[in-house]
Amino acid sequence: MEQMGFNNKWRGWIHGFLTSSRTSVLVNGTPTEEFAITKGVRQGEPLSSFLFIIAIEGLNQAIKRALEKELIVGVTLTNNGPSISHLFYADDAIFVGRWDTSSIKNLARILKCFYICSGLKVNFQNSRLFGIGIPEVDLQHQAQVLGCLKGSFPFTYLGVSYEQTWH
């Protein structure tokens, strides 16, 4: 947050919020003695979404720098459309681009650095790599390089089914 320009007072408030929390657990309907919470933000905490947005901005900047250095390549939409490389929604990230072995390895490195810096780890068990116009064996290999599973069409995301309608 310091690198993003947040002042000392604000950072101190957030640090206090994250380090002073205490809770207890109900055992057979009786609360235990309170203990300190030492890991991360609690689920449902009002500030958790805001703090996640601040943290994910670091990943956004890392991806932008990788694009500038051509370590990864996004996709440019037709008819003078924009170039897209990544989309964030809630706690989901979608990366779009040309995924040769070099680009996949660079994305994996970026995600590892993001984890080291933020403590936010990608759940590769729930992640999928989709490919359009590439052989299935190549897609499987790239998914293994990234450490996730190969996705296939149709698939459902946020309750919406997607089918491959392009070639």
Secondary structure, DSSP 4 states (H G I P E B T S, - for coil): -TTTT--HHHHHHHHHHHHS-EE--EETTEE---EE--SSPPTT-TTHHHHHHHHHHHHHHHHHHHHHTTSSB-EEPTTTPPEE-EEEETTEEEE-SB--HHHHHHHHHHHHHHHHHH-----GGG-EE--SSS-HHHHHHHHHHHTSEEP-SSEEETTEEE-----
